[in-house]
């Protein structure tokens, strides 16, 4: 085996381990976001909601797909640019993502949760803008997430207004 083959294989293994790391980071954000919010589906069902609110069962499948695309997007950018502004923006939006659920469900702070989701929405936009020159596929993978957060912000705002 030539030296370059071994180096390539090691680099390839590191790349796949890094993908697992990005997946783990997203999983941690999901778990942290869910801590202390057991019964969120019941709470959601008991909230006053607009007619266009989705059923609570839809959130699990949607977030599973979105979290997978968020992880892959971050990994794609890391592969091309390493740790830099784009990945740090990715991390910032991930932290903001984790904060929203405890604010909304755990604390019942619908107005504060709305303000936070607006900041999250902006952070996703910055992330997409920073991803685009590095990896267009990564930027595109973030768009469904950004769209869902747009929808979630509208739903958050509506519920906040209905609870006032």
Secondary structure, DSSP 4 states (H G I P E B T S, - for coil): --HHHHHHHHHHHHHHHHHHHHHHHHHHHHHHHHTT-TTHHHHHHHS---TTPPPTHHHHHHHHHHHHHHHHHHHHHHHHH-SSHHHHHHHHHHHHHHHHHIIIIIS--HHHHHHHHHHHHHHHHHHHHHHHTT-HHHHHHHHHHHHHHHHHHHHHHHHHHHH-
